[in-house]
């Protein structure tokens, strides 16, 4: 069965890059959104196997308030029906200590810097998360 990746990204060029790398090169089924409600419903419903989450989202709102990828990830990880879905944060605003800070603040499973300079590294990180969390995903959601 093809693994399903949901990319939460507001930049069309970055979204296309993730689609090309994860879809065409790695063979995953990839969809893109910036809608937090869609993200939560897809995770709760077992419709995705992994989420790539942009840290900085400019158009996303939750309950009428602007939210970034860290806030959406916190919502996912606090939801018993969604928390088993691995989240890979992606950000262009990486500075020394950012990785640890973002992972601690959000509860995400891993982190990658943008721009993506190595498609092989991105694919390896995704594959590792899928393999390490595969046992935690409910079998009924497959």
RAGI-V653136 format. One record per residue. N is the residue number from 0. D_LAST is the distance of its C-alpha to the last C-alpha in Angstrom with 1 decimal. Layout:
<<N | D_LAST> <N | D_LAST>>
This chain:
<<0 | 8.6> <1 | 10.2> <2 | 9.5> <3 | 10.2> <4 | 13.3> <5 | 15.2> <6 | 18.9> <7 | 21.1> <8 | 24.5> <9 | 27.8> <10 | 29.7> <11 | 29.1> <12 | 30.3> <13 | 27.9> <14 | 25.0> <15 | 26.1> <16 | 26.5> <17 | 22.9> <18 | 21.7> <19 | 24.0> <20 | 23.2> <21 | 19.5> <22 | 19.0> <23 | 22.0> <24 | 22.8> <25 | 19.5> <26 | 17.4> <27 | 14.6> <28 | 13.8> <29 | 15.9> <30 | 17.0> <31 | 19.9> <32 | 21.1> <33 | 23.7> <34 | 22.8> <35 | 21.9> <36 | 20.9> <37 | 18.3> <38 | 17.0> <39 | 16.8> <40 | 15.2> <41 | 12.4> <42 | 11.8> <43 | 12.2> <44 | 9.9> <45 | 6.8> <46 | 8.0> <47 | 9.1> <48 | 8.8> <49 | 12.6> <50 | 15.6> <51 | 19.0> <52 | 21.5> <53 | 25.1> <54 | 27.4> <55 | 30.1> <56 | 29.0> <57 | 32.0> <58 | 30.6> <59 | 28.0> <60 | 28.9> <61 | 27.5> <62 | 29.5> <63 | 32.3> <64 | 32.6> <65 | 32.0> <66 | 29.2> <67 | 28.4> <68 | 25.3> <69 | 26.3> <70 | 26.5> <71 | 23.1> <72 | 21.6> <73 | 23.6> <74 | 22.1> <75 | 18.5> <76 | 19.5> <77 | 21.5> <78 | 18.7> <79 | 17.0> <80 | 13.8> <81 | 13.7> <82 | 15.6> <83 | 13.0> <84 | 12.2> <85 | 14.8> <86 | 17.7> <87 | 20.1> <88 | 23.4> <89 | 25.5> <90 | 29.2> <91 | 32.4> <92 | 34.4> <93 | 34.2> <94 | 37.3> <95 | 38.1> <96 | 36.2> <97 | 33.7> <98 | 30.7> <99 | 31.4> <100 | 32.4> <101 | 29.3> <102 | 26.9> <103 | 28.9> <104 | 29.3> <105 | 25.6> <106 | 23.6> <107 | 21.7> <108 | 20.5> <109 | 22.6> <110 | 25.1> <111 | 26.4> <112 | 29.6> <113 | 30.3> <114 | 31.6> <115 | 29.2> <116 | 31.8> <117 | 29.6> <118 | 26.5> <119 | 26.0> <120 | 26.1> <121 | 23.5> <122 | 21.1> <123 | 21.9> <124 | 21.2> <125 | 17.8> <126 | 17.0> <127 | 18.4> <128 | 16.4> <129 | 13.1> <130 | 14.4> <131 | 16.1> <132 | 13.3> <133 | 10.5> <134 | 11.7> <135 | 11.8> <136 | 8.3> <137 | 7.4> <138 | 5.5> <139 | 5.5> <140 | 3.8> <141 | 0.0>>
